[in-house]
Amino acid sequence: MASSGKHIRSPIISVLGHVDHGKTSLLDAVRGSNVADKEAGRITQMVGASYISIDSIKRTVDPIKDMFKTDLLIPGLLFIDTPGHEAFSSLRERGGSISDMAILVIDVLQGIQPQTIESIKILQEYKTPFVIAANKIDAIDGWRDTEELSFLRSFNGQQDYVKQALDDKIYNIMGKLSEYNINSERFDRIKDFTKEFAIIPLSAKTKVGLAELLMMISGMSQKYLEKELYISDEDPVKGTVIEVKELKGLGTTVDVIIYDGILKKGDTMIFITQDGTMKTKIRGLVIKTDSLGSAEALLRLLKEKSIPISKVGIGPVSREDIMFAKSMGHKNKFFNVVLAFNVKMGKEIASISEAEKVKIVWSDIIYRVIDDYQQWKSDEEIRLKNNLKNEIAFPASIKVMGGDYFFRISDPAVFGVEVLKGTLKPGVQLMDRKGNILGEVKGIQDKNVAMPEAPKGSKMAISVSGITLKKDINGNENLLTFMSRHEINLWKDNIGLLNDEERELFREIEMLIIINNIAAKAEKGGF
C-alpha cells in the first residue's frame, strides 16, 4: 500500500481503433450507459473521459476472480475514448501521449484497418503498453449468447466449429499484428505478459469478455506501472488539457486530466499555450466548432481538401462571424461561408445570414460539413458559370476544318470547327492569333440540329457573319473568342469558375487583346 502522504492514482486508459469497430460501445458496456446511440452518425466527436470505480470493476470481474487471484489496489480506471474517424488523429495522439495503458479495439471480423494501423503507430511512438480487444465475437456465425460476462465461460459453452471460427479470426489478427513487430496471443494462452500482447475476445453488445478485459488492464497496470501510479501530496500538479469548449452558463471551459500531484479547490493552475495553434496564414472560409479538438480535426480535413480558412472559433455562430465571412466574400465568392460543426444555431442567426447572403453549412457529423460545403460550392460554380456564359463571352479556342468542311463561303460563312479548349457559344466574336477581330458566331449546328453550345472536343458547323472563307479564314487555322474590357474584368472577378485549362486560355486571350491594343495605339501615335 501507499505510504503516508503518497497515493496510488487511477491508471489512464486510452481506447483506440478503427472507426466503427466498437470503441464507444465497449465503454458503454463498461459504464452501463448508452452514449453511442446518442452520437451523430455513431462516431465519437470529442475525446471523452469516463471514470470507472474499483467497486464497479470488482462487480464485473467477480465471476473470474478465482482465475486471476489478484488483489486490486487501484482506486479505479480513467478511460479516454478517442474518436475513430481519420480526421481526429491529433486527438488520438493527444490521448495516446498521456495514457498509462491502452485498449486497441479491433473488429474480429474486419481485422486490421487503416486507423488500426495509425493507432498502433501512436502507441509504439509513445511506448504505451496495450491489450487488444477483439470485439464483436457475437457476430461469428453460430455464436450463442450465454449471458456470461466471462469470455472463457461463454467460449467453453460454444460448439466446436464456432470455437474454431473464432480461433481462425484471432490467428489472422495475430498474423497481421506481427507485421508491425507485435507478438500477440489470446490472453489465456500467454505465459509471459512482458513478451506478448494479450488479445481478449469480447462483445461490447452482449458484454461477454468484459470481466477478463477489466481484470487484465487493472492487474497489468497495477503490476507493471506501479511507480508511475504513485503520487504525492507534495508533488506539483501536472496535467494536460484534452478539450476546450463552451458550456452554457459557464462560458469557455477546459477538460484537464491530472496525472501527477493532487489538485485542491482554490489552487492556481497555469496553462502553457502555444500561440498559432488556431491560426493559419491562408485567408478564406470561417469555421465554428463545439470544441478545440473538433476545430483541429476540421482544420485537418480542410487542409487535405485545400480549402483555405481565415477564422476559427469555438461556440455558437455569431453575427460577427457572418459579417466577417461576408467581408471575405468580397475577395472570393466561395469564401462567403461559415462552416459550423455541432454548434447551436439560433433563428436570428439564420435570418442574418439570409439577409447578408452568407451561406452557413452546418452538420453534427464532421465529414458531412466538408461534403456539404463541396456540394454547395460545386452547385454555385455551375450556376454562376451558366449565368456568365449567358451574359458574356466564354473563353474558347477552335480549329477551322477546311476542305470539304467549308459549306458556305460568305453571308454568312458556314464551316466545320473542332473546339480545342473551353466552350463556344453563339453571339461571341472570333479573332485570329494576330488579334484581328473577325465576325460573330450566329449559330452552331450538329448534323443540321441547332445547338446551344459546342464544348471542348466537339466537332460542329458554325455560321459566322462578316467574313469570307479562304480570304479571312483558312483551313487548319486556330481562332479564339474575343472579349471586351468589361468581359475581361468580369472574368477576373470570377476566375475561380474556370478550370486550370480555361484560366490559361483566358490569360492567353487577355494578353493577345492587350498586345493588339498597344500596337493599335502605337500606329495612331498614341505613344
N, C-alpha and C positions, 0 to 999 in steps of 0.2 A: 504494500500500500504506500501511498504518498506520504512523505514526512511532513512535519509541521511547516506551514507556510507554502507547501507545494501541493499541487492538484493535478489530477490526470484529466485532460480535456477530451472532448468527443473527437474521434477521427473525422476528417473531412473527406467525403467520398464523392468523386465525380462520376456521373453516369454519361457515357459517351457511346456513339454508334451511328449507324446509317439512319437516314430519315425513314420513319415508319417501321422500324424494327422493334419498337415497343419500349423505348426508354421511359417515357412518361407513364405509360400503362403499368410498367413494373413498379414505379414509385407509388402509383395509385393503389396497387395491390398491397404494398407495404404499409402505407399510411391510411388505408381504408377510405380514401377519397375517390372522387370521380373527375379529376382535373381534365383528363384527356378529352372527354366528351364536350367540355366547355370551351375548348380551344378552337379558334378559327382554323378550319382545314385540318384539325387534329395535328397541327405542327406547333411545337413549343416556340414562342416568340421572344422569351426572355430567359435569362439564367435564373431559375427559381431555386430557392434553398428550402429544404424540408428537414425538420429535426425529428428523429425517432428515439424515444426514450428507452432506457435499458429495460424498463418494465414491459414495454411493448415488444421489444426484441425477445425477452425471455418467454413471453407468452407464445410467440411464434415458433421458437426453437424447442419448446418443451417436449414435443414428440420425439426428438432425436437427441436429447441432452445426454442420454446414456451412451450414445455412439461416440461422442466427442470428449466428454468428461473434462470440460474446460470451464473454469470459474471466470465469469465475465466481470471485469473491474471497471470498464469504461462507463461513463455516465449516459452514453447514447451514441448515435451516429448522426452526422450532419451531411445530408445528401445535396449535391448540386446537380440539378437537372439541366444539362446543356442542350441547346437547340440542335436539331439534326439536319436542318436544311443547309445546303452548302454555303449559303450566304453568311451563316453565322460562325464561320471558322474562327474568327477573332474571339468570340465568346467561348468557344470550346477551348481555345488556347488559354484564355483567362482562367477558366475553371480548372484546366489541367495543371496550371502553374502553381496553384495553391493547394492542391489535393494531396492528402496523405496516401490515399489509395483510390482506385477507380474500378468501376464495373464497365466492361466493354460488352455492350448488348449486340448480339448477332442473331438474326432470324435464322433458325435452324434449317429452314427450307431454302432461303435465298443465299445464305452463306456470306462470304466476304464481298462487300460492295465499296464504291468509291469513298464514302465518308467513313467507312470502317477503316480503310487504309489510312486516311487522313488522321483519324483518331489514334491509330496505332503509332504513327509518326510523332504525334504530340506527346503521347505517353512515353515513348522512347526518348524523345528530346529532353523531357523533364525528369527522366528516370523514375517515373511513378509506378509503383507496383500495382498490379491489377489482376482481377479474375475475369473470366469470360462467362457471361450469362447466355447460354444457348436457348433463346426464347422460342415460344410458340410450338412446343412439343405436342400440344394438344391438337395441332393441325396435321400431325402424322397420321396417315391412313390406318384406321383400326385402333387408335389410342382411345382407351376408356378412362373417363374421369372417375377416380376412386374417392374424390373429396378428401384427399390427403394433402397436407402441407409439405410432407416429406417426399422428395423425388424417389429415394431408394425404396420406400414402402410402396409407392404407386407403381414404380418400374417393375418390382417383383410380381405385381399382380397382372401384368400385361402378357399377352400371348407372345410366343417366341418370335413370330415373324415381325411383330411390332418392335420388339426389343432389337432385332437385327436391323430393321429400318432405321431406328434411332442411332444405333452404333455406326451405321454407314454414314449418316449425316455428320456425326461427331468426328469420324475419321477424315471426312472431306474437309471440315473446318481445321482440324489439326494439320492436314497437309498444306493447306493454303497459308496458315499461320507460320509454318516452318519456312516459307519463302521469305518471311520478314524476320528470320532468326529468332522465332518464338517457339520454344519447345513446350508443348502443352499435352494435357491428358485429362480424362474425366476425373473429377476430384477424388472419388473413392478408390482410384487405382494408383494414386500418387504416393510414392514412398518418401520423397524428399521435396518439400514445397519450396526450397531455395533454388531448385534446379528446373522445376517445371511449373508452368502456369496452369491454374485449375480451371477446368470447364465445368460449370454447373448447369445441367439441363433443367429447364423450368418452363412454366407457362404463367405469364402475367395475368392471363384471362381466368384460369382456374386456381391460381395461387400455388399449384404444386411446384415444389422445389424452393419455395421461399425460405423454408426452415434451414435448408443447407446453405443457401446464399447468405443469409444474415449471420449464421454461425461461422461461416468461412471468413467473411470480411471482418467480423468482430474479433474472432480468435486470432486471425493473421495480423491485423493491425495492432492488437494488444501485444502479441508475441514479438513481432519483428520491428515495430515502430515505438518501442517503449520510451526511448529517450526523447523522441520528437513530441510525444504526447504529454510530457510533464511540463507544467507551467508554474511560475512562482508569483506570489503576491507582489514581490519587489521588482519583478522584471517590467521594463517599459512595454506598454501595449503596442502590438504590431498587428496590422490587418491589411486588407485590400478591399477597395471599392469594386463591387461587381455590377452595380446599377446606379444610374442617376435618373430620377423620374419625377413627374409631377403628381402629387396626391391632393385631392380636393380637401380644402381646409388646412393643409399643411404646407402647400407650395412645393418647392424643389426639395426632394428628399434623396438620401443615398442609402443603398443597401451595402453594409460592410460585414465582412467575415473577419472575426478576430481569431488569429491563430497563435498568439503568444501574449502573455500577460493577462490581467483581469481589468476590464473596463467597468468603472463605477459611475453612478449618477453624479453629475457635477464636474466630472473630469473634462479637461480641454483636449480636443483632438486636433491634430494638424494633418491636413491633406496635402500631399505633394501632387501637383498637377503639371501637365505639360502643355504649354500654350501651342496651339496649332492642331491639337487633336481633332477639333471640329472645324478646321479651316481648309480652304482649298484655293489654289491660285487661279483656277478656271472660274469664270463668272458665267452663270447660266440660270436652270430651273430652281425654286425654293422647296425645301423638304421639311416636314414636321413629323416627328415620331413621338411615341409614348415613353421612350427611354433612351439612354445613351447607347446601350447595346444594340437596340433596334436601328439607331442612326448609323452606327458603324457598319452594321450589316447591309443597310440600304445603300450607303455610300459605296460599299464594295461592289454591289450589284451594278450600280450606276456607272462606276468606273469601268467595269468589264464591258458594259454596253456603250462606252464612250459618250455618256450623257453628262454634260457639264452641270455643276451645281454652284450657286452663288451664295446661298444662305442655308444654314441648318439650325433647327430649333427643336426643343422638347416641349410638348404640351399642345393644347388645342390651337387650331388655326385662328389667327387674329386678323383684324382689319389691316394692321401694319404689314403682315405677311402678304396680303393680297395687293396692297399698294406697292410694295417692293417688287413683287412679281410683275405688276403692270409696268413699272419703270424699266425692268429688264426686257419686257416685251417690245419696247421701242427699238432695242438693238437687234432682236430676232423674234419673230412671231411665235416661235416654239419655246421661248423662254417665259412666255406669259402664262406660267403654270405653277401651281402649288401641288406637290406630291405629299399626300397625307397618309401616314400609316398608323392605323389603330389608335387614332386620336378622336376626341369628340368634335362634332360639327354642329354648331348652333344654327337655327333657322336664319338669324340675321346675317351670319357669315355667307350662307348660300345666296341671300339677296344681294349682299355687297359684291360677291364675286360675279353674279349675273350682271349687275349694273355696271361694273368696271370691266366686264368682258375678260375676266381672268378664269381660266379653267382650273378646277380643283379635281385631282384624281385621288380618290380615297378607296382604301380597302383595308380589311383586317387580316389579309394574308399577304406577306411581304412580296412574293414574286408576282402576285397579281397587280400590285402597284406598277411594276415595270411593264408587264404585259399590257395593261390598260392604257398606260401612257403611250407606249409604242403604237398601239392600235389607233389611239386618238391622233397621234402625230401623222400616221400614215393616211388616215381619212382626211385630215386637214390638208396635207400635201396634195392629195388628189383633187380636193375641192378647190384649193387656191390655184393649182396648176391649170385646172379646167377653166376657171374664171379668167386667168391671164391669157390662156390660149385663145379664148373667145374675144378678148379685148385688144391684145397686142400681138405682134409677130413673134412666133416661136422660133428659136434657132434651128436651122436645118441646113444640111449640106446634101446636094443632089448631083448625080452624074447623068448627063444627057446621053440617051441611047440613040445613036444616029442610024443612018441607012434606012432600012425598012420601017424604022420606028418614027420617021418623020411623016406624019399623017397629013398635015396641012401646013403649008409654008407660012401663011400670014392671015391676019384679020379674022379671028385670032390664030396664032400658030398653035398647032396641036402636035405633040410629040411624046415619046416614051421617056420616062426617067426612072432611075433607081435611087432611093433615099439611102444615103450612106450614114448619116448621123442625124439625130433629132427627129422632128416631126414636121411635115409640110402640110399647110392648111390653105384653103382658098382665101383670097383677099390680101396675101402678102406680096411684097415686091421682091424681085430677084435681082441679084447683082453678080457680076463676074469677079474673078480673082484680082482684077485691077481696081475694083471698087466702082466700076461703071454700073449705074442703075439701069436695069433692063425694063421689062414690063411687069404687069400684075398678073398673078395666078387667078384666073377666073373660075376654074373648076378642075376637079380631079375625077377621073373615071377608072374603073377596073372592069374590063370586059363589058363596056357600054353601060355600066351602072355607076351613077354618081356616088362619090364617097365624101364623107365629111373631112377626112384627113388621110395622109399617107405616112405611116410610121416607119421607123428605121427598118431597112431590109426589104421593104416592099418595092414592087415594080408596077408603075401605073402610068396612064396617059394624063397629061395636063394640058390645059389651054391657057395661053399667055397672050395678053393684048400688047400692042405696041412694038412687036419685034418681027423680024423676018428670019426664018431659018436659013442656014448656010451663009447668012450675011452677018447677023448679030450673034448668032449661036451656031456652034458646030458640034458634030458628034464627039462623044467622049469628053466633052468639056465639063468642068466642075463649076457649079453655081452655088451661091449662098443666099439666104434670106437677108434682105436689107432691113435695118432698124433705124428709126428716128432717134434723136437725142432723148426724147421723152420715154420711148420704149426701152432704151438702154438703161436709163435711170431707174425705171420700174423694175427691170430685171435685177439690177444691182441691189435694190431693196429686198428682193425676193430670191436671191441667188440660191438659197437653201432648197428651193423647189426643183432645182436642176441636179441631175446626177453628175458624176465626175466628167463623163464624156461630153455632156451637154454644156457644162460650165466651161470646159476647154474650148468648145466650139463657139460659145458666146464671146469669150475673150478674143478669139481669133477674128470674129465678125466686128467686134468693137474696135480692135486695133486697126483693121483694114479701113473702117469708116473714118477713124481719126486721121490716119495717114493720108487718105484721099482728100479729106477736108483741108489738111495742111497744104497739100500740093495745090489744091484749087485756089486757096488764098494766096499762095506764092505766085501763081500765074497772074492773078489780078493785082499783084503789087501790094498785097496786104502785109508784107514784112519789110 
